[in-house]
Amino acid sequence: MFPPSNRRSAADQPLKHVIAEYKHRARTVTCVCGWHGSSATVDARPSEWSGHVAANRAARR
């Protein structure tokens, strides 16, 4: 038999927050998790989308 793999299965992986739908003129984003918000930046501040991704980023080990 082969030794157990160090790889985790796809089911064990954390959900990645990626754009499922983007509406250019409205600058709205829908994430695959269902989150919906703006991708527009104001006064060089991060967008709602950037905040969503940062808030849901898995801790690196």
Buried (B, 14 or more C-beta within 10 A) or exposed (E): EEEEEEEEEEEEEEEEBEEEEEEEEEBBBBBEEEBBBEBEEEEEEEBBBEEBBEEBEEEEE
